[in-house]
Amino acid sequence: MQLDKLRLDLRPRSNAQGLDLGFALLHAGGADVWRAWLALWLPLSALATLISWYNPDLALGWLLPWWLRPLLERAPLHVLARQVFGEQTSWRDALRAWPRELGGGWFRMLTWWRPFMAGRGLHQPVWVLERARGKTATARRATIARNGTGASALLFGSTCASFEAVLMFGMLALAGLFMPGESPNPFALLGLTDQGPLQAALGTAAWCLACAVIGPIYTACTFTLYLNRRATLEAWDIEIVLRQLRAPARPAAARHVAAVLMAAPLLAMALLGMPPPVQAATQAASAKPVVTECEPPEGLKQEDTGRGPDRSPQQAALRHQLDQVFAHEDLRGYRCGEEWELRVPLEKDKEKEKPKSSPLIPRWMAAILAGLFKVALIGGAIVLVAWLLWRYAAPLRFHFAAPPEPKLATEVGGLDIREESLPADVAGAVRALWQQGQQRAALALLYRATLSRLVSRQSLTLHHGATEGECLAQARSAHAAGALDADSLALADQSTTLWLNAAYGARWPAADTVAALCTRWQAHFDREAA
């Protein structure tokens, strides 16, 4: 591993700082990382959306991309692992190399680890980058996950899942603004109750888009957490400093020659009587000196290690160089600095600062008021949560309880379809209105009488607020299910077509067509009543 080409400033960091380093890495060169991720994720998301559209009741729509996601995360990891060492890798190269990197841990990732291992991104480099397999991979994963690193990866994965849920609810709420209904309700698009293909597809698409945003962030942050753990275990920072040490000093003869060459101009000036050149001051008198040396803290004081005397000049030089390396601020574990602190007040000052006047409210009364405020605050929070659940989480309530009976429609398109609002002889009333020149009233009576007979006598379920097209679609669905006969569907289809053409297009049918329809209508429903 060529650590001298490492583009990250690796030093001992906490797990939180190691995760935060992933944001900087992704910001510095994340274009190819996002392209490699989206090139694999978006086609799978489109397939999942189509499955949800054609099979709304099938959970395979969102389950398929969720199940295969750990394998897709190896493509952006390929780009990140090479960008860290200064190697420019395009997203096309990552896609070409992706099939070769699927080996190692794939069975574990897709079976018992998949529902529970939210910190899987910490262990992906063990299989993909280190090429470890079997017992070696198990030992490496156990070593990498120690000292709270595995718990940090697990917590970060759970946090990313929470952010994905927030983004999904936001997109569903935005889509709910354009959905028909009384108010936008994102819970109605989650698929907890019976839903149509549009709602199922929207729910799956919203989840896939949320994962498309969070996926590269999760991969980059867990990868830098892995690098931080390896840097701590293998002392990468010390190795980098050792590689940056300067070459050994030149021989003594070369130093003497250089000194003579540098002193020659000064000697010539002295012989000619010229003043010496003006030298810049090393440090201004008013400048504040930088504190570089100080006593180490109590917990970092090193005692005498008891090493023996130097056996050779080479050993002494090597020990001197090692002492200089470990004396660096990045390696010794502490930094020297100055800070201002408040002066501890004297006893006389403390006596002067004591309040002379008594408080406005006694302490017992303040404690009672604080308790009442706490109870009111907690009660208000409980009431607010209960109201939000009652207002927006109706599908959640219906998921655990039997849904109530749907409210049947009493009017369609402004037309009253109650049976008591119809005349006794519907066909005769339609003929009379048509002969009197009231074509619109005649067709409206025929249409609403047809719907009324289907609802009251053949138990066709029409919901409140349904349109003419939705009523006809419901009748066709009932006929396909065997709950409505073909003659009733034909009468409903023809009466709906005549009413729509007349009401919205001013296209009036012939008198013979209306008379024939009335005859068929009367014969069918009178026979049904008999």
C-alpha positions as CSV (number, residue, x, y, z in Angstrom):
1,M,0.0,0.0,0.0
2,Q,1.5,3.3,-1.1
3,L,0.7,5.5,1.9
4,D,2.8,8.4,0.5
5,K,0.1,8.9,-2.2
6,L,-2.7,9.1,0.4
7,R,-4.8,12.2,-0.1
8,L,-6.4,12.1,3.4
9,D,-4.8,13.6,6.4
10,L,-4.9,10.5,8.5
11,R,-4.3,10.9,12.3
12,P,-5.9,9.5,15.4
13,R,-9.5,10.5,15.2
14,S,-12.7,9.5,17.1
15,N,-15.3,7.4,15.3
16,A,-17.6,10.4,14.8
17,Q,-14.7,12.4,13.1
18,G,-13.9,9.3,11.0
19,L,-17.5,9.3,9.7
20,D,-17.5,13.0,9.1
21,L,-14.4,12.6,7.0
22,G,-16.6,10.8,4.5
23,F,-18.5,14.0,3.7
24,A,-15.3,15.8,2.8
25,L,-14.1,12.9,0.7
26,L,-17.4,12.8,-1.2
27,H,-17.4,16.6,-1.6
28,A,-13.9,16.6,-3.0
29,G,-14.5,14.1,-5.9
30,G,-17.9,12.6,-5.6
31,A,-19.2,13.0,-9.2
32,D,-18.0,9.6,-10.4
33,V,-19.2,8.1,-7.1
34,W,-22.7,9.3,-7.6
35,R,-22.7,8.2,-11.3
36,A,-21.5,4.7,-10.5
37,W,-24.2,4.4,-7.8
38,L,-27.1,5.8,-9.9
39,A,-26.1,3.8,-13.0
40,L,-27.0,0.6,-11.1
41,W,-29.7,1.9,-8.7
42,L,-31.9,3.8,-11.1
43,P,-32.6,0.9,-13.5
44,L,-33.4,-1.4,-10.5
45,S,-35.7,1.4,-9.1
46,A,-37.5,1.7,-12.4
47,L,-38.1,-2.1,-12.5
48,A,-39.4,-2.0,-8.9
49,T,-41.8,0.8,-9.7
50,L,-43.2,-1.1,-12.7
51,I,-43.7,-4.2,-10.5
52,S,-45.6,-2.1,-8.0
53,W,-47.7,-0.6,-10.8
54,Y,-48.8,-4.0,-12.2
55,N,-49.0,-5.8,-8.8
56,P,-49.9,-3.3,-6.1
57,D,-50.5,-6.0,-3.5
58,L,-47.1,-7.6,-4.1
59,A,-44.3,-6.5,-1.8
60,L,-41.7,-7.4,-4.3
61,G,-41.7,-3.9,-5.7
62,W,-39.7,-2.4,-2.9
63,L,-38.2,-5.6,-1.5
64,L,-36.1,-6.3,-4.6
65,P,-34.0,-3.2,-4.5
66,W,-33.7,-3.3,-0.8
67,W,-32.5,-6.9,-0.9
68,L,-29.8,-6.2,-3.6
69,R,-28.6,-2.9,-2.3
70,P,-25.5,-4.3,-0.5
71,L,-24.1,-5.6,-3.7
72,L,-24.8,-2.3,-5.6
73,E,-22.8,-0.4,-2.9
74,R,-19.6,-2.0,-4.1
75,A,-19.5,0.1,-7.3
76,P,-19.1,3.5,-5.5
77,L,-16.7,1.8,-3.1
78,H,-14.5,0.9,-6.0
79,V,-14.2,4.6,-7.0
80,L,-13.7,5.9,-3.5
81,A,-10.9,3.4,-2.7
82,R,-8.9,4.6,-5.7
83,Q,-9.6,8.3,-5.4
84,V,-8.2,8.2,-1.8
85,F,-4.7,7.3,-3.3
86,G,-4.9,9.8,-6.1
87,E,-6.0,7.5,-8.9
88,Q,-8.7,8.9,-11.1
89,T,-11.3,6.2,-11.8
90,S,-14.4,6.9,-13.9
91,W,-17.8,5.5,-13.2
92,R,-17.6,3.4,-16.4
93,D,-14.4,1.7,-15.1
94,A,-16.3,1.0,-11.8
95,L,-19.2,-0.6,-13.7
96,R,-16.8,-2.8,-15.7
97,A,-15.0,-3.9,-12.5
98,W,-18.2,-4.3,-10.4
99,P,-19.0,-7.9,-11.5
100,R,-15.5,-9.0,-10.4
101,E,-16.0,-7.5,-6.9
102,L,-19.2,-9.3,-6.0
103,G,-17.4,-12.3,-4.6
104,G,-16.8,-12.5,-0.9
105,G,-19.5,-12.0,1.7
106,W,-22.3,-11.9,-0.9
107,F,-24.2,-14.8,0.6
108,R,-24.0,-13.3,4.1
109,M,-25.1,-9.9,2.9
110,L,-28.2,-11.3,1.2
111,T,-29.3,-13.7,3.9
112,W,-29.1,-13.4,7.7
113,W,-27.1,-10.2,7.7
114,R,-29.5,-8.3,5.5
115,P,-32.3,-7.4,7.9
116,F,-30.1,-6.7,10.9
117,M,-26.7,-5.4,9.8
118,A,-27.1,-1.7,9.2
119,G,-23.4,-1.2,9.6
120,R,-22.4,-3.5,6.7
121,G,-20.5,-0.7,5.0
122,L,-17.7,-1.0,7.6
123,H,-17.1,-4.6,6.6
124,Q,-17.5,-4.3,2.8
125,P,-13.8,-3.2,2.3
126,V,-12.6,-6.4,4.1
127,W,-14.0,-8.5,1.2
128,V,-13.7,-6.0,-1.7
129,L,-10.3,-4.3,-1.0
130,E,-8.4,-6.7,1.2
131,R,-9.8,-9.8,-0.7
132,A,-10.0,-11.6,2.7
133,R,-12.0,-14.9,2.7
134,G,-13.1,-17.5,5.3
135,K,-11.5,-17.3,8.7
136,T,-9.2,-14.5,7.7
137,A,-12.1,-12.3,6.8
138,T,-13.9,-13.2,10.1
139,A,-10.8,-12.3,12.2
140,R,-10.3,-9.0,10.2
141,R,-14.0,-8.0,10.7
142,A,-13.8,-8.7,14.4
143,T,-10.6,-6.6,14.7
144,I,-12.0,-3.7,12.7
145,A,-15.3,-3.6,14.7
146,R,-13.6,-3.3,18.1
147,N,-13.3,-0.2,20.3
148,G,-16.9,0.9,19.4
149,T,-16.2,1.1,15.6
150,G,-18.9,-1.5,14.8
151,A,-21.4,0.2,17.1
152,S,-20.7,3.5,15.4
153,A,-21.3,2.0,12.0
154,L,-24.5,0.4,13.1
155,L,-25.8,3.7,14.6
156,F,-24.8,5.6,11.5
157,G,-26.6,3.1,9.3
158,S,-29.8,3.4,11.4
159,T,-29.5,7.2,11.1
160,C,-29.2,7.0,7.3
161,A,-32.4,4.8,7.3
162,S,-34.2,7.5,9.3
163,F,-33.1,10.2,6.9
164,E,-34.4,8.0,4.0
165,A,-37.7,7.7,5.8
166,V,-37.9,11.5,6.2
167,L,-37.1,12.1,2.5
168,M,-39.7,9.5,1.5
169,F,-42.4,11.1,3.6
170,G,-41.5,14.5,2.3
171,M,-41.9,13.3,-1.3
172,L,-45.1,11.5,-0.6
173,A,-46.5,14.6,1.1
174,L,-45.6,16.6,-2.0
175,A,-47.3,14.0,-4.2
176,G,-50.3,14.1,-1.9
177,L,-50.9,17.7,-2.7
178,F,-51.8,16.7,-6.2
179,M,-53.8,13.6,-5.3
180,P,-57.6,13.8,-5.1
181,G,-58.8,14.0,-1.5
182,E,-59.6,16.4,1.3
183,S,-56.0,16.9,2.5
184,P,-52.5,15.6,1.7
185,N,-52.0,12.4,3.6
186,P,-48.6,10.7,3.1
187,F,-49.7,7.7,5.1
188,A,-52.3,6.9,2.4
189,L,-49.5,6.1,-0.1
190,L,-47.5,3.7,2.1
191,G,-49.5,0.6,1.1
192,L,-50.8,-0.3,4.6
193,T,-54.3,-0.7,3.2
194,D,-55.9,-1.6,-0.1
195,Q,-54.5,0.8,-2.7
196,G,-54.4,1.3,-6.4
197,P,-51.5,0.9,-8.8
198,L,-50.7,4.7,-8.7
199,Q,-50.4,4.8,-5.0
200,A,-48.2,1.7,-4.9
201,A,-45.9,3.0,-7.6
202,L,-45.6,6.4,-5.9
203,G,-44.7,4.8,-2.6
204,T,-42.0,2.6,-4.2
205,A,-40.6,5.4,-6.3
206,A,-40.4,7.8,-3.3
207,W,-38.4,5.2,-1.3
208,C,-36.1,4.5,-4.2
209,L,-35.4,8.2,-4.7
210,A,-34.6,8.6,-1.0
211,C,-32.1,5.7,-1.2
212,A,-30.6,7.2,-4.3
213,V,-29.7,10.4,-2.3
214,I,-28.4,8.7,0.9
215,G,-26.7,5.7,-0.7
216,P,-23.3,7.3,-1.6
217,I,-23.2,9.2,1.7
218,Y,-23.5,6.0,3.6
219,T,-20.9,4.2,1.5
220,A,-18.3,7.1,1.8
221,C,-18.7,7.7,5.5
222,T,-18.4,4.0,6.5
223,F,-15.4,3.7,4.2
224,T,-13.6,6.5,5.9
225,L,-14.6,5.0,9.3
226,Y,-12.8,1.8,8.1
227,L,-9.7,3.8,7.0
228,N,-9.7,5.6,10.4
229,R,-9.8,2.2,12.2
230,R,-7.0,0.8,10.0
231,A,-4.9,3.9,10.5
232,T,-5.2,3.6,14.3
233,L,-4.4,-0.1,14.2
234,E,-1.4,0.0,11.9
235,A,-0.1,3.4,12.9
236,W,-0.3,4.9,9.4
237,D,0.4,8.4,10.7
238,I,3.7,7.3,12.1
239,E,4.7,5.5,8.9
240,I,3.8,8.6,6.8
241,V,6.0,10.8,9.0
242,L,8.9,8.4,8.9
243,R,8.7,8.3,5.1
244,Q,8.8,12.1,5.0
245,L,12.1,12.3,7.0
246,R,14.9,14.2,5.2
247,A,17.9,12.4,3.8
248,P,21.0,12.1,6.1
249,A,23.4,15.0,6.4
250,R,26.3,15.4,3.8
251,P,29.8,14.3,4.7
252,A,32.1,16.6,6.7
253,A,34.3,17.5,3.7
254,A,31.3,18.7,1.8
255,R,30.1,20.8,4.8
256,H,33.5,22.5,5.0
257,V,33.6,23.3,1.3
258,A,30.0,24.8,1.6
259,A,31.0,26.9,4.6
260,V,34.1,28.3,2.8
261,L,32.0,29.2,-0.3
262,M,29.4,31.0,1.9
263,A,32.0,32.9,3.9
264,A,34.0,34.1,0.9
265,P,31.8,37.1,0.1
266,L,31.9,38.3,3.7
267,L,35.7,38.1,3.8
268,A,36.0,40.1,0.6
269,M,33.8,42.9,2.0
270,A,35.8,43.0,5.2
271,L,39.1,43.4,3.2
272,L,37.6,46.2,1.1
273,G,36.1,48.1,4.1
274,M,32.5,47.7,3.1
275,P,29.8,47.4,5.8
276,P,28.2,43.9,6.2
277,P,24.8,43.4,4.6
278,V,21.8,44.2,6.6
279,Q,20.1,41.0,8.0
280,A,16.3,40.8,8.6
281,A,15.3,40.4,12.2
282,T,14.4,36.9,13.1
283,Q,11.4,37.9,15.1
284,A,9.8,41.3,15.8
285,A,10.1,42.5,19.3
286,S,6.4,43.1,19.7
287,A,5.4,39.7,18.2
288,K,4.0,37.2,20.6
289,P,6.1,34.0,20.7
290,V,4.4,30.8,19.7
291,V,4.2,28.2,22.5
292,T,5.7,25.0,21.3
293,E,7.1,23.4,24.4
294,C,5.2,22.7,27.6
295,E,4.7,20.1,30.3
296,P,2.6,17.1,29.2
297,P,-0.7,16.4,31.0
298,E,-0.8,14.0,33.9
299,G,-2.1,11.1,32.0
300,L,0.5,11.4,29.2
301,K,3.7,11.7,31.2
302,Q,6.1,9.1,30.0
303,E,8.4,7.5,32.6
304,D,11.9,6.3,31.9
305,T,11.7,3.3,29.6
306,G,15.1,2.0,30.9
307,R,16.7,1.6,27.5
308,G,20.4,0.8,27.5
309,P,23.3,2.9,26.2
310,D,23.9,3.5,22.6
311,R,26.1,0.8,21.2
312,S,27.0,2.6,18.0
313,P,26.8,6.1,16.4
314,Q,24.2,4.7,13.9
315,Q,22.0,3.5,16.8
316,A,22.3,6.9,18.6
317,A,21.3,8.7,15.4
318,L,18.4,6.4,14.8
319,R,17.2,6.9,18.4
320,H,17.5,10.7,18.0
321,Q,15.4,10.7,14.8
322,L,12.7,8.5,16.5
323,D,12.6,10.9,19.5
324,Q,12.1,13.8,17.1
325,V,9.3,12.0,15.3
326,F,7.4,11.1,18.5
327,A,7.9,14.7,19.8
328,H,5.8,16.0,16.9
329,E,2.5,17.6,18.0
330,D,0.5,15.2,15.9
331,L,2.0,12.1,17.6
332,R,2.7,13.0,21.2
333,G,-1.0,13.2,22.0
334,Y,-1.3,16.8,23.2
335,R,-0.7,20.4,21.9
336,C,0.7,23.4,23.7
337,G,-1.4,26.6,23.8
338,E,-2.5,29.6,25.8
339,E,-6.0,30.5,26.9
340,W,-7.6,33.0,29.1
341,E,-9.4,31.9,32.3
342,L,-11.6,33.8,34.7
343,R,-9.8,34.9,37.8
344,V,-11.0,33.0,40.9
345,P,-12.8,35.6,43.1
346,L,-11.4,36.2,46.6
347,E,-13.5,35.7,49.7
348,K,-14.2,39.4,50.0
349,D,-15.4,39.5,46.4
350,K,-17.7,36.6,47.0
351,E,-19.2,38.3,50.0
352,K,-19.8,41.4,47.9
353,E,-21.5,39.3,45.2
354,K,-24.0,37.8,47.5
355,P,-27.6,39.1,46.8
356,K,-28.8,41.4,49.4
357,S,-32.5,41.4,48.4
358,S,-34.8,38.3,48.7
359,P,-36.2,36.8,45.5
360,L,-39.6,37.8,44.2
361,I,-41.0,34.3,44.3
362,P,-40.2,31.8,47.1
363,R,-38.4,28.7,46.2
364,W,-41.3,26.4,47.1
365,M,-43.6,28.4,44.9
366,A,-41.1,28.3,42.0
367,A,-40.8,24.5,42.4
368,I,-44.6,24.1,42.2
369,L,-44.8,26.4,39.1
370,A,-42.0,24.5,37.4
371,G,-43.8,21.2,38.1
372,L,-47.0,22.5,36.7
373,F,-45.3,23.8,33.6
374,K,-43.6,20.4,33.1
375,V,-46.9,18.5,33.4
376,A,-48.5,21.0,31.0
377,L,-45.7,20.6,28.5
378,I,-45.8,16.8,28.6
379,G,-49.6,16.8,28.3
380,G,-49.5,19.2,25.4
381,A,-46.9,17.0,23.6
382,I,-49.1,13.9,24.1
383,V,-52.2,15.6,22.9
384,L,-50.3,16.9,19.8
385,V,-49.0,13.4,18.9
386,A,-52.5,11.9,19.4
387,W,-54.1,14.6,17.2
388,L,-51.5,14.0,14.4
389,L,-52.1,10.3,14.5
390,W,-55.9,10.8,14.4
391,R,-55.6,13.4,11.7
392,Y,-53.1,11.8,9.3
393,A,-52.6,8.2,10.2
394,A,-56.0,6.7,9.3
395,P,-54.4,3.8,7.3
396,L,-52.4,2.9,10.4
397,R,-55.7,2.6,12.4
398,F,-57.4,0.6,9.7
399,H,-54.4,-1.7,9.4
400,F,-55.0,-3.1,12.9
401,A,-58.8,-2.8,12.9
402,A,-61.6,-3.8,10.6
403,P,-62.2,-1.0,8.1
404,P,-65.6,0.7,8.4
405,E,-68.3,0.3,5.8
406,P,-67.8,2.7,2.9
407,K,-70.1,5.6,2.5
408,L,-72.4,4.9,-0.4
409,A,-73.0,7.6,-2.9
410,T,-76.3,9.5,-3.0
411,E,-75.5,11.6,-6.0
412,V,-73.2,11.4,-9.0
413,G,-72.2,14.5,-11.0
414,G,-74.9,16.5,-9.1
415,L,-77.7,14.0,-9.9
416,D,-79.7,12.5,-7.1
417,I,-79.6,8.7,-7.4
418,R,-81.8,7.8,-4.4
419,E,-84.6,5.5,-5.2
420,E,-87.2,7.6,-3.5
421,S,-86.4,10.5,-5.8
422,L,-87.5,8.6,-8.9
423,P,-91.0,8.3,-10.4
424,A,-92.8,5.0,-10.3
425,D,-92.7,4.6,-14.1
426,V,-89.2,5.7,-15.1
427,A,-89.5,4.7,-18.8
428,G,-92.8,6.5,-19.3
429,A,-91.5,9.7,-17.6
430,V,-88.4,9.6,-19.9
431,R,-90.6,9.3,-23.0
432,A,-92.9,12.1,-21.8
433,L,-89.9,14.5,-21.1
434,W,-88.5,13.7,-24.5
435,Q,-91.7,14.5,-26.3
436,Q,-92.0,17.7,-24.4
437,G,-88.6,18.8,-25.8
438,Q,-86.7,18.4,-22.5
439,Q,-84.0,16.2,-23.8
440,R,-81.4,17.0,-21.1
441,A,-83.9,16.2,-18.3
442,A,-85.0,13.0,-20.0
443,L,-81.4,11.7,-20.4
444,A,-80.5,12.8,-16.8
445,L,-83.5,10.9,-15.4
446,L,-82.6,7.7,-17.4
447,Y,-79.0,7.9,-16.3
448,R,-79.6,8.4,-12.6
449,A,-82.4,5.8,-12.6
450,T,-80.0,3.3,-14.0
451,L,-77.4,4.0,-11.3
452,S,-80.1,3.8,-8.6
453,R,-81.3,0.4,-9.8
454,L,-77.7,-0.9,-9.9
455,V,-77.0,0.3,-6.4
456,S,-80.3,-0.6,-4.7
457,R,-81.1,-3.9,-6.4
458,Q,-77.8,-5.3,-7.6
459,S,-75.6,-4.0,-4.7
460,L,-73.2,-2.1,-6.8
461,T,-70.9,-0.1,-4.5
462,L,-70.4,3.5,-5.6
463,H,-68.4,5.7,-3.3
464,H,-69.3,9.2,-2.4
465,G,-67.9,11.8,-4.9
466,A,-67.4,9.3,-7.7
467,T,-67.5,10.6,-11.3
468,E,-69.4,9.1,-14.2
469,G,-66.3,7.4,-15.5
470,E,-65.5,5.9,-12.1
471,C,-69.1,4.6,-11.8
472,L,-68.8,2.9,-15.2
473,A,-65.4,1.4,-14.3
474,Q,-66.8,0.1,-11.1
475,A,-69.7,-1.5,-12.9
476,R,-67.2,-3.2,-15.3
477,S,-65.2,-4.5,-12.4
478,A,-68.3,-5.9,-10.8
479,H,-69.2,-7.6,-14.1
480,A,-65.7,-9.1,-14.3
481,A,-66.1,-10.4,-10.7
482,G,-69.5,-12.0,-11.6
483,A,-71.5,-9.7,-9.4
484,L,-73.3,-7.9,-12.3
485,D,-74.9,-9.4,-15.3
486,A,-74.2,-8.5,-18.9
487,D,-77.5,-6.8,-19.6
488,S,-77.2,-4.5,-16.7
489,L,-73.7,-3.5,-17.7
490,A,-74.8,-2.9,-21.3
491,L,-77.7,-0.6,-20.1
492,A,-75.3,1.3,-17.8
493,D,-72.7,1.7,-20.6
494,Q,-75.3,3.0,-23.1
495,S,-77.1,5.4,-20.7
496,T,-73.7,6.8,-19.5
497,T,-72.5,7.3,-23.0
498,L,-75.8,9.1,-24.0
499,W,-75.6,11.3,-20.9
500,L,-72.0,12.3,-21.3
501,N,-72.4,13.1,-25.0
502,A,-75.4,15.3,-24.3
503,A,-74.3,17.0,-21.0
504,Y,-70.7,17.8,-22.0
505,G,-70.8,17.7,-25.8
506,A,-74.3,18.8,-26.7
507,R,-74.7,15.8,-29.0
508,W,-78.2,14.6,-28.7
509,P,-79.3,11.1,-29.8
510,A,-82.1,10.2,-32.1
511,A,-85.6,9.7,-30.7
512,D,-85.7,6.1,-31.9
513,T,-82.5,5.4,-29.9
514,V,-84.0,6.8,-26.7
515,A,-87.2,5.0,-27.3
516,A,-85.5,1.6,-27.8
517,L,-83.3,2.2,-24.8
518,C,-86.4,2.9,-22.6
519,T,-88.1,-0.3,-23.9
520,R,-85.0,-2.4,-23.0
521,W,-84.6,-0.6,-19.7
522,Q,-88.2,-1.2,-18.7
523,A,-88.2,-4.9,-19.8
524,H,-84.9,-5.7,-18.0
525,F,-85.6,-4.0,-14.6
526,D,-89.3,-4.9,-14.5
527,R,-88.3,-8.6,-15.1
528,E,-85.7,-8.3,-12.4
529,A,-88.2,-6.8,-9.9
530,A,-90.7,-9.6,-10.8
